[in-house]
Amino acid sequence: MDFQPTEEQRDLRAGVRDLLEGRYGREALRASVDSGPAVDRGLWRELGAAGFFALRIPESEGGVGLGLPEAAVVFEEAGRALVPGPLVATHLAAGVVPGAAAGTAVVTAFDLGGDLVAYLAEADAVLGADGLPDGEPVRAADPLTPLHRVRRRGGAAAPGDGPAQGSAYVSEGALLTAALQVGSALRTVELAVRYAGEREQFGQPIGAFQAVKHSCAQMLVRAEVARTAVYAAAVTGEPGEVAAAKLLADEAAVRGARDCLQVYGGMGFTWEADVHLHLKRAWVRAEQWRTAAEAEELLAAELLDSAELPDPAG
């Protein structure tokens, strides 16, 4: 089976990359980190106008009429640019929540499990919920992913205690989040290789040293394997394929950012470098829609179901 992007999908990737580089390049990213907002409403509307959220709505209903493979390509580019905001939830809400498809509404989701909700203060709606719950802000690792802890009332469970796991949106949400992780992983490969070619030690670029070469090569392998898994899962739509893609993409994004930090050395830990932003975002995404433990349980259950158990009578 061939999972290579078509010419149309490659053109779509190029168009989205051009849009994001022009509208949310490094200067815009750093401005968001330094002074906010976490969700740029102007950018959100531009993404809506470009069809980002309505990508999979049929043309007869005013959408773009494409499928999950194209959405994976688009979300990969958004991950590469570190675009903040509940992109996945708003995309899934297109056609369900008024204004989501056009980008005039920001929709978040109970995708973190427990009682934490991302972008609650910036959201107009919560996917699959009636109204916005009350919450109090909590400190977040990623400066562009504000978190709120949903308040419990009378000992009742918070709205985020598990609804996402029983939702029809979980598998698609996990896949699109994996695509975001792949984009971030590939971007950290680019950052590491570029820095390794510029930074000199002992009269030569550090990229000439074997340890740095091996580290960059391992980053690339992890990212490309995860990318292939995401593309395959987008084509098949199988829950097990999606779970495996999320596992691989989370590992590629988190380990890739850590390895990139090592290539940068002390410079990578400074606020001015972008590497730490990729690592912090990767940490958050690894907890969204489907965690590693949940993906492993799903894969284990599928393996058990498919295993041929011995006949006790025979």
C-alpha positions in Angstrom: 0.0 0.0 0.0 1.4 3.4 -1.0 1.2 6.1 1.7 3.2 8.7 -0.2 1.4 12.2 -0.4 -0.1 13.0 -3.8 0.8 16.0 -5.8 -2.4 17.7 -4.6 -1.4 17.0 -0.9 2.1 18.3 -1.5 0.6 21.5 -2.9 -1.7 21.7 0.1 1.3 21.4 2.4 3.2 24.1 0.5 0.2 26.5 0.7 -0.4 26.0 4.4 3.4 26.5 5.1 3.4 29.7 3.1 0.3 30.9 5.0 1.8 30.2 8.4 5.2 31.5 7.6 3.7 34.8 6.5 1.2 35.1 9.3 2.8 33.2 12.2 6.5 33.2 11.7 9.1 33.3 14.4 8.5 37.0 15.2 4.8 36.4 15.8 5.6 33.3 17.8 8.0 35.1 20.1 5.5 38.0 20.5 2.9 35.6 21.6 5.3 34.0 24.1 6.3 37.4 25.5 3.0 39.2 25.7 0.2 36.9 24.4 -2.5 36.3 23.5 -2.5 32.5 23.6 -5.1 32.5 20.9 -4.8 35.1 18.2 -8.4 35.7 17.1 -7.3 37.3 13.8 -5.1 34.3 12.9 -8.0 32.0 13.9 -10.3 33.7 11.5 -7.7 33.6 8.7 -7.2 29.9 9.3 -11.0 29.5 9.1 -11.1 31.5 5.8 -8.4 29.3 4.4 -10.5 26.2 5.2 -8.3 24.9 8.0 -11.2 24.0 10.2 -13.8 23.2 7.5 -11.3 21.0 5.6 -13.4 17.8 6.0 -16.8 19.3 5.7 -18.5 18.3 2.4 -18.4 20.9 -0.3 -22.2 20.7 -0.4 -22.3 22.0 3.1 -19.8 24.8 2.5 -16.6 23.0 3.4 -13.5 22.0 1.5 -14.5 18.4 1.0 -11.2 16.7 1.8 -10.4 13.8 4.1 -8.4 12.8 7.1 -5.1 12.3 5.1 -5.2 15.9 4.0 -6.0 17.0 7.5 -2.9 15.2 8.8 -0.8 17.0 6.3 -2.3 20.4 7.3 -1.9 19.7 11.0 1.7 18.6 10.5 2.5 22.1 9.2 0.7 23.7 12.1 2.8 21.7 14.5 5.9 22.7 12.7 5.0 26.4 13.2 4.0 25.8 16.8 0.6 27.5 16.2 -1.1 27.7 19.6 -4.7 27.2 20.4 -7.2 24.3 20.5 -6.7 23.6 16.8 -7.8 19.9 17.0 -11.0 20.6 19.0 -12.1 23.5 16.8 -11.5 21.4 13.7 -13.5 18.5 15.2 -16.3 21.0 16.1 -16.6 22.3 12.6 -20.2 21.7 11.5 -21.3 21.1 15.1 -20.5 24.3 16.9 -21.6 27.5 15.1 -18.7 29.6 14.0 -16.1 26.8 14.4 -15.7 26.1 10.7 -15.2 29.8 9.9 -12.8 30.4 12.7 -15.1 32.9 14.4 -15.5 30.6 17.4 -12.7 29.0 19.5 -13.7 25.5 20.7 -11.7 23.6 23.3 -12.3 20.0 24.6 -11.8 17.8 27.7 -8.9 16.2 26.0 -6.5 16.1 28.9 -8.7 13.9 31.1 -9.1 14.6 34.8 -10.1 18.2 35.7 -7.7 20.1 33.5 -8.9 22.0 30.4 -6.6 24.0 28.0 -7.6 27.4 26.6 -10.8 27.5 28.8 -10.6 31.3 29.2 -10.1 31.8 25.4 -12.8 29.4 24.3 -16.4 30.1 23.2 -17.5 26.5 23.6 -16.3 23.1 24.8 -16.7 20.2 22.4 -19.5 17.9 23.5 -20.5 19.9 26.6 -23.3 22.3 27.3 -21.8 25.7 28.1 -18.4 26.6 29.6 -17.6 25.2 33.0 -16.1 27.3 35.8 -12.4 26.9 36.3 -9.4 28.4 38.0 -6.1 28.9 36.2 -3.1 26.7 37.1 0.5 27.0 36.1 1.3 25.4 32.8 4.7 24.2 31.4 4.0 25.6 28.0 3.6 29.4 28.0 1.2 29.2 25.1 -1.1 26.5 26.5 -2.9 28.1 29.5 -4.6 25.5 31.7 -7.6 25.7 34.0 -8.7 23.3 36.7 -12.5 22.8 36.4 -14.2 23.3 39.7 -16.1 20.4 41.3 -19.6 21.0 42.7 -20.8 19.0 45.7 -18.2 16.3 45.2 -19.4 15.5 41.7 -16.9 14.5 39.1 -15.4 17.3 36.9 -16.7 17.4 33.3 -13.2 16.2 32.2 -13.3 13.0 34.1 -13.3 10.6 31.2 -15.8 11.9 28.6 -13.1 12.3 26.0 -12.2 8.6 26.2 -15.8 7.6 25.4 -16.2 10.2 22.7 -16.4 9.5 19.0 -13.9 12.3 18.6 -11.0 10.6 20.5 -9.5 8.6 17.6 -9.5 11.5 15.2 -8.3 13.9 17.9 -5.4 11.5 18.7 -4.4 11.3 15.1 -4.5 15.0 14.5 -2.5 15.6 17.7 0.0 13.0 16.5 0.3 15.0 13.2 1.0 18.2 15.2 3.7 16.2 17.1 5.3 15.0 13.9 5.5 18.6 12.6 7.2 19.7 15.8 9.6 16.7 15.6 10.6 17.5 12.1 11.1 21.2 12.9 13.5 20.3 15.8 15.5 18.2 13.4 15.9 21.3 11.1 16.9 23.4 14.1 19.5 20.9 15.3 21.0 20.4 11.9 21.2 24.1 11.2 22.8 24.9 14.6 25.2 22.0 14.2 26.4 23.5 11.0 26.8 27.0 12.4 28.3 26.5 15.9 32.0 25.8 15.9 34.3 24.1 18.4 38.0 23.4 18.0 38.0 25.1 14.7 35.2 23.2 13.0 31.4 23.0 13.1 30.1 20.7 15.9 28.1 18.8 13.2 31.4 17.3 12.1 31.6 15.4 15.4 30.3 11.8 15.3 28.1 12.1 18.4 26.3 15.1 17.0 25.8 13.4 13.7 24.4 10.3 15.3 22.0 12.4 17.5 20.7 14.3 14.5 20.3 11.0 12.5 18.3 9.4 15.3 16.1 12.4 15.5 15.3 12.2 11.8 14.6 8.5 11.9 12.2 8.8 14.7 10.4 11.7 13.1 10.1 10.0 9.7 8.9 6.7 11.2 6.3 8.6 13.1 5.3 10.6 10.0 4.8 7.3 8.1 2.7 5.9 10.9 0.5 9.0 11.0 0.0 9.0 7.2 -0.9 5.2 7.3 -3.4 5.7 10.2 -5.0 8.6 8.3 -5.6 6.4 5.3 -6.8 3.3 7.2 -8.6 5.0 10.1 -8.0 1.9 12.2 -8.0 2.6 16.0 -4.9 0.4 16.5 -3.0 2.2 13.8 -4.0 5.6 15.3 -2.8 4.5 18.8 0.5 3.3 17.4 0.9 6.6 15.5 0.2 8.6 18.6 2.8 6.6 20.6 5.5 7.1 17.9 4.7 10.7 17.3 4.8 11.6 21.0 8.2 9.9 21.4 9.5 11.6 18.3 8.4 15.0 19.5 9.6 14.7 23.1 12.8 12.9 22.5 13.6 15.0 19.4 13.2 18.2 21.4 15.4 16.9 24.1 18.1 15.8 21.7 17.9 19.2 20.0 18.5 20.8 23.4 21.6 18.7 23.7 22.9 19.8 20.3 22.4 23.4 21.3 24.1 22.9 24.6 23.6 25.6 27.2 22.1 27.9 24.5 19.2 25.6 24.1 18.0 26.2 27.6 17.8 30.0 27.2 14.5 31.8 26.9 15.6 33.3 23.6 15.9 29.9 21.8 12.8 28.2 20.5 13.8 24.7 21.3 12.3 24.7 24.8 9.0 25.8 23.3 8.8 22.6 21.2 9.7 20.5 24.2 7.0 22.1 26.4 4.3 21.8 23.7 5.3 18.2 23.1 4.8 17.4 26.8 1.3 18.8 26.7 0.3 17.1 23.5 1.5 13.8 24.8 -1.2 14.0 27.5 -4.0 15.0 25.0 -6.7 12.8 23.5 -4.8 9.5 24.1 -1.9 9.1 26.5 0.9 6.5 26.0 -0.7 4.3 28.7 -4.1 4.4 27.0 -2.6 3.8 23.6 -0.7 0.8 24.9 -3.8 -0.6 26.5 -5.7 -0.3 23.2 -2.9 -2.0 21.3 -2.7 -4.8 23.9 -6.4 -5.4 23.7 -6.3 -5.6 19.9 -3.4 -8.1 20.1 -5.3 -10.2 22.6 -8.4 -10.2 20.4 -6.5 -11.2 17.4 -4.5 -13.9 19.1 -5.5 -17.5 18.5 -6.1 -19.1 21.9 -5.5 -22.8 22.2 -8.6 -25.0 22.2 -9.0 -26.4 25.8 -10.7 -29.5 24.4 -8.1 -30.3 21.9 
